[in-house]
Amino acid sequence: MSEIIFIVEASPEGGFTARALGAAVFTEADTEDQLAGNVRDVVACHFDADERPRVIRLHFVRDELITA
């Protein structure tokens, strides 16, 4: 695997959650900077060095309500 994609969403309690597509990897953090570090750490812990993805992509998803 050369790339892993995380879906990032705002948590109802505050902060952010991130879950990987195609792998059982999940983390959370209070800020985007903390989240980036946590994602790097969890990927390093989950994958062996020879299987670790070289690219980590964070895909931010947000809901917006627009009223007429």
C-alpha positions in Angstrom: 0.0 0.0 0.0 1.6 3.3 -1.1 -1.2 5.5 0.3 -3.7 5.5 3.1 -6.7 7.8 3.3 -8.3 9.0 6.5 -11.8 10.4 6.7 -11.7 13.3 9.2 -14.9 14.6 10.8 -15.6 17.1 13.6 -16.5 15.3 16.8 -19.7 16.3 18.5 -17.7 16.6 21.8 -15.2 18.9 20.1 -12.0 18.1 18.2 -11.7 15.7 15.3 -11.9 11.9 14.6 -10.1 10.2 11.8 -10.7 6.7 10.4 -8.8 5.0 7.7 -10.4 3.6 4.6 -9.5 -0.1 4.1 -7.7 -0.6 7.4 -8.9 -0.8 11.0 -7.1 2.4 12.1 -8.8 5.2 14.1 -7.6 8.2 16.1 -8.8 11.5 17.5 -7.4 14.8 18.7 -8.4 18.3 19.8 -6.8 20.2 17.0 -5.8 19.6 13.4 -2.1 19.8 14.2 -2.5 17.2 17.0 -4.6 15.0 14.6 -1.8 15.0 12.0 0.7 13.8 14.6 -1.7 11.2 16.0 -2.4 9.9 12.5 1.4 9.5 11.8 1.8 7.7 15.1 -1.1 5.3 14.6 0.0 4.5 11.1 3.5 3.7 12.4 2.1 1.5 15.1 -0.4 -0.3 12.9 1.9 -1.2 9.9 5.3 -2.9 9.8 8.1 -0.7 8.4 8.1 -2.6 5.1 4.3 -2.3 4.7 3.8 1.2 5.9 2.2 3.6 3.4 4.4 6.4 2.2 1.6 8.9 1.8 -1.1 9.7 4.3 -4.0 11.7 3.0 -6.5 13.4 5.3 -10.0 13.9 3.7 -11.9 16.5 5.8 -15.7 16.0 5.7 -18.1 18.6 7.1 -21.8 19.2 7.1 -23.2 22.6 6.3 -26.8 23.6 6.6 -28.0 26.3 4.2 -31.5 27.7 4.6 -33.5 29.6 2.1 
